Amino acid sequence: MSKDGIPGVSGFGSVDPAPPSKANNVPELRAILLDEEKKMFLRMRSVFSLRNERSEDSVKALCDAFCSSSALLRHELAYVLGQMQNASAVPKLIEILSDENEHVMVRHEAAEALGAIGDRSAIPVLEMFLYDALPEVAESCEVALDLLALCDSTSDVQW
């Protein structure tokens, strides 16, 4: 249940594939997330709990989990880091986007997360992969750059 009481919808406006874990401290959630022997459902629950925590420690725990053997999990890590919009994730996301051996779905999500975070330091890397051989990566970099440009053009607008 979200903070606004709507079942299934997170405080980030997304419907997550797993509810947050009942565990509520970052070290415990990190341990579950990094345990390759745990069921994916439990690891995903940790991902969403860490996202909901919104702390520097939770961002670090999520970034640490990019060592996972599961491309699906790594994709979800990039997605939630974009939702969190915490600039401390930018170096890790740049590393993931830049790794041409990384799964295309993970690289695409890392690019979109960089756009969502809004840190202009990612622009040179996004531009570098704008013409990546994989259209999913190239198009995601285009979307991220356009989002950053939109944010710049509306920075004076009062919503």
C-alpha positions in Angstrom: 0.0 0.0 0.0 1.3 3.4 -0.9 1.6 6.4 1.4 -1.6 7.8 -0.2 -3.5 4.6 0.6 -3.8 3.3 -3.0 -3.1 -0.5 -3.1 -0.3 -1.4 -5.5 0.8 2.1 -6.4 4.1 3.3 -5.0 4.8 6.7 -3.6 6.6 7.2 -6.9 3.5 6.7 -9.0 4.5 3.3 -10.3 3.0 -0.1 -9.9 5.9 -2.2 -8.7 6.4 -5.9 -9.6 6.8 -6.7 -5.9 5.7 -4.9 -2.6 8.4 -3.4 -0.4 10.0 -5.8 2.0 8.9 -6.0 5.6 12.6 -5.5 6.6 13.2 -1.9 7.3 16.9 -1.3 7.7 19.4 -0.7 4.9 22.1 -3.3 6.0 19.4 -6.1 6.2 17.9 -5.0 2.9 21.3 -4.8 1.2 22.2 -8.3 2.4 19.0 -9.7 0.9 19.5 -7.9 -2.3 23.1 -9.1 -2.7 22.3 -12.7 -1.9 22.2 -14.6 -5.2 20.7 -17.6 -3.4 17.6 -15.6 -2.4 14.4 -15.8 -4.5 14.2 -13.0 -7.0 10.9 -11.9 -5.5 12.6 -11.2 -2.1 15.4 -9.4 -3.8 13.0 -7.2 -5.7 11.1 -6.4 -2.5 14.4 -5.2 -1.1 14.9 -3.0 -4.2 11.7 -1.2 -3.6 12.2 -0.9 0.1 15.6 0.7 -0.5 14.1 3.0 -3.1 11.5 4.1 -0.6 14.2 4.7 2.0 15.6 7.5 -0.2 18.8 7.8 1.8 22.4 8.0 0.6 23.0 4.6 2.2 20.1 3.1 0.2 21.4 4.5 -3.0 24.8 3.0 -2.3 23.2 -0.4 -1.5 21.3 -0.3 -4.8 24.5 0.6 -6.7 26.4 -2.2 -5.0 23.9 -4.7 -6.4 24.9 -4.1 -10.0 27.2 -7.1 -9.5 24.1 -9.3 -9.7 24.1 -12.0 -12.3 20.5 -11.1 -13.1 20.0 -8.6 -16.0 16.4 -8.2 -14.9 17.5 -7.1 -11.4 20.1 -4.8 -12.8 17.5 -3.2 -15.1 15.2 -2.7 -12.1 18.1 -1.1 -10.1 18.7 1.4 -12.8 15.0 2.1 -13.0 14.6 2.8 -9.3 17.7 4.9 -9.2 16.1 7.1 -11.9 13.0 7.3 -9.8 15.0 8.4 -6.7 16.7 11.2 -8.6 19.7 11.2 -6.4 22.8 12.5 -8.1 25.1 10.2 -6.1 23.9 7.3 -8.4 25.2 9.1 -11.5 28.8 7.7 -11.6 27.5 4.1 -11.3 24.8 4.7 -14.0 27.5 6.2 -16.3 29.6 3.1 -15.7 26.7 0.9 -16.6 25.8 2.8 -19.7 29.4 2.8 -20.8 29.8 -0.9 -20.4 29.2 -2.3 -23.9 29.2 -5.8 -22.5 26.3 -5.0 -20.3 22.8 -6.2 -21.3 21.1 -3.8 -23.7 18.0 -3.6 -21.4 20.2 -2.5 -18.5 22.2 0.1 -20.6 18.9 1.5 -21.9 17.5 1.9 -18.4 20.8 3.5 -17.1 20.5 6.1 -19.9 16.9 6.9 -19.0 17.8 7.1 -15.3 20.5 9.6 -16.1 18.0 11.8 -17.8 15.5 11.4 -15.0 18.1 12.4 -12.4 18.8 15.6 -14.2 22.5 15.9 -13.4 24.1 17.8 -16.3 27.4 16.0 -15.7 25.9 13.0 -17.6 25.5 15.0 -20.9 28.9 14.1 -22.4 28.4 10.4 -21.8 24.8 10.5 -23.1 26.1 12.3 -26.2 28.8 9.7 -26.7 26.3 6.9 -26.8 23.7 8.9 -28.9 24.8 6.9 -31.9 25.4 3.5 -30.2 25.0 0.5 -32.5 22.1 -0.7 -30.4 19.0 1.4 -31.1 17.6 0.9 -27.7 20.7 2.5 -26.1 20.9 5.3 -28.7 17.2 6.2 -28.5 17.3 6.1 -24.7 20.3 8.5 -24.8 18.3 10.8 -27.1 15.3 10.7 -24.7 17.5 11.5 -21.7 19.2 14.4 -23.5 15.8 15.8 -24.6 14.6 15.5 -21.0 17.6 17.4 -19.7 17.1 20.1 -22.3 13.4 20.3 -21.4 14.4 20.7 -17.7 16.8 23.5 -18.6 14.2 25.3 -20.7 11.5 25.1 -18.0 13.7 25.9 -15.0 12.2 29.4 -14.7 8.6 28.1 -15.1 6.5 28.0 -12.0 4.3 24.9 -12.0 
